[in-house]
Amino acid sequence: TPLGRLGMGLGYLGGLDFDAPRTATAWAWILTVAFCIPLAKRVAGGGLVGTLASTLCVGMLFGSWLTVSYCRAAFLEGWSALVTILVLGAYLKARDGNSWVWSLTCGLLWGLAILVKATYGLFALGAVGLSGLCDLHQRPEGVRPVAIARNVFLGAFTCLGWWFILPLPMGLDHGALHRATLVEYLTKAGDLDSPGPGFLL
C-alpha cells in the first residue's frame, strides 16, 4: 500500500541507514502510545478512572512482547495502529460535538488507514461502524449518527476515490490497476492460515 511504504521511508530523512525504516516504525509506535493516553481517558470518562485506564493502556502497549517485536521491525503494524488511533479520536470528537469537520476528518483518516494497510483499515471501519450502529439503536441525546455517517462516508470517498477511481494526475487506468492490486491482496490475505493461539504462547 502506498502510504505504508512512504511512512517507513520517512526514516531515511535521518540518513541512508539499514535501520531507517525500523526507526520510522518505532517512532510511529511511540506516537500511537502518546495518542492512546487521551483516547483512553476520554473513553473511561476522565477523572481517576480515566487516569488509571490510560496508565494501563500505556503499560500494555509498551509491555506486550508482540507489539515490541513489531515496533522494532520494518512492518506496517506501527503505522496502521497510529492511523487507527487517529481515526477513533476523530470519530469521538465528531460524536461529542456533532462536528461535520471532525466527522469529515474521520472519513479522510479512515481512507488513509486503508492506504497504509487495507486489512487494518477494515478494523478501524468495524470499530467506527459498530459504534454508529449502537447509536442508531440507542439514540443517545445530542448525537446524530446519520449526519456523522454521511460526513465520514464523504471523507472516505474523497480519499479512496482519488486512489482507486481517478488517481490524478495518472488517470482511470491507474485507478483500475490499484483496484486490481487491492483485490489480489485481500484474496491472498484471506487464503492465509491463522497462526492460532499457539502463536501467542
N, C-alpha and C positions, 0 to 999 in steps of 0.2 A: 504494500500500500504506500502511496506517495509520501504522506506526512510522517509515517513511521521512519522511513529512510532519512528524511530531512531532519527529524529530531535527533537521530543518532549521529548524523553528520555534523550537528552543531558542535560536537566535541572537538572537531578539527579546527574550530576557531582558536583553540588554545595551542595549536601546533599539530604537525603531522606526526602522530604518535600511534602506536599499536593500540594503546588503551583509550584512545579518544572516544570511540563510541560507548565504551563501558563507563567512562567518566560522565558523558552526557546522560546515560540511563540512570546513573547513581543520583545525579542532580534532579532528574525528573522524579525519582522516588522520594528524595528529601522534600521537594515541593509538595508532593502528594501528601506526605505526613503533615506538613505545615497547614495545608488547606483542610485536612481532616479534623484539626482541632476545633475551629469554629463550627464546622459542619456537625460534629458530634455534640457540641454544646447546644446548637440550635435544635437538633432532633430530640435531645434529652430534656429540653425545656429550660435550660440555663440553671443558674444557681449552683449549689453544692453538687447536685446530681449531674449537672452539665460538666462541671469540672472533673468529677470522677469519671464520667463517660469519656471525655477527651483524653484523660490520662491513661485509661485502659486501652483506648484506641491507639495511642502512640506506642504504648508498651507492646501491644500485639503486632503492630506494623513493623516495629524495629526488632522484635524478638522472635518472629517466625523465621525458622531456618529456610523455608521455601521462598519467602519474599526476599530475604537477604541474599540468597543464591541468585535470584533473578535480577535483583537491582545491581549486582556486580557484573552482569553479563550483557552481551550485545543482543538482548532480546527486546521486544516491543512492550512487554508487560508493564514496565515502569511508566512509559508514555501513555499507554492505554489507561492505567489507573489514574494518572494525573488528569486526563481529559474527562474521564468518567466522574471524578470528584467535582470538576468544574461544571459538568452538566447537572449534577444533582444540586449543587449550590445555586446555580442559576434558576433551576426549577423551583426550589424552595423560596427564593426571592420573588419569583413571579407569583407563586401561590400566596405568599404572605400579603402582597400588596395589589394583586391582580394587575401587575405591571406588564403592558404589552412589550416594553423594551426588554425586560428580563425574560419573558417567555420567548420572544424572537431570538434573544441571545442563547437561550437554552437549545432552541432548534438548530441554530448555527453550530453550536458546540457539539451537539449530537451528530451533525453531519461530519464535523471534524473527527469525532470519535470513530466513525465508520472508515474515514480515510486514514486514520492511524492504524487500526486493525479491525477488520469488519466484524469478526466474531465477538470481540469485546464491546464494540459499538452496539451490538444487539443486546448485550447485557444491560447497558445504560437505557436503551429503549424499553426493556422489560421493567426496569425499576420505575421510570417515569410513567410508563403506560399503566402499570398496576396501581400506582398512587392516584392517577387520574380516574381510573375505573372505580376505585373506592370512593373518591369524591363525588362521582356521578351517582353512586348508590346512596351515600350517607348525606349528601347535600349539606356540608358544613357551612355555617353562616359566614358570609363575606367572601366565599371562594366561588369563582366562576370557571369551572373546569372546561366547559365547551370553548369559551373565549381563549383560555390558556392553550388548549389543544390546537386550536386554529392557528395561533401565532407560532407555536412550536413547529407545526407542520410547515408553515410558510418559511420559517428559518431553515429547517432541514432541507426542504425542497430547493431553496435558493443555493445552498451549499452543494448538495448532491446532484442537483440538476446541472450545475456547471461542470461537474466532473464526469457524470455518467450520460448526459444527454448532449450538451453543447459545450465542450471544454475549450472555450475561446482562449487563444486565437487559433487553436488547432482545427476545429470543425467537427461535424457529425460523425465522420469515420472514426475519429479517435474516441468519441463517446461510445460507439458500438464496441470498439476494442476494449475499453475499460469495463463495460458491462460483461463482456465475454470472460474477461480475466476474473472478475468478481464471482461469476457463476462457477467457473472452474475451481477457484479457491475454496468456495463454500462446499462444493461437491467433494473435494478431497478431504476437507476438514470433517465432513460427515462420515467418510469412509474409515477414518482412523479409529482404532480401538482405544477405549478409555483405559488409562493405567490402573484404575480401580483403587480400593482402599489401601492395598499393599504398597502403593507408590508413596503414601504419606507416612508409612511406618519406618 
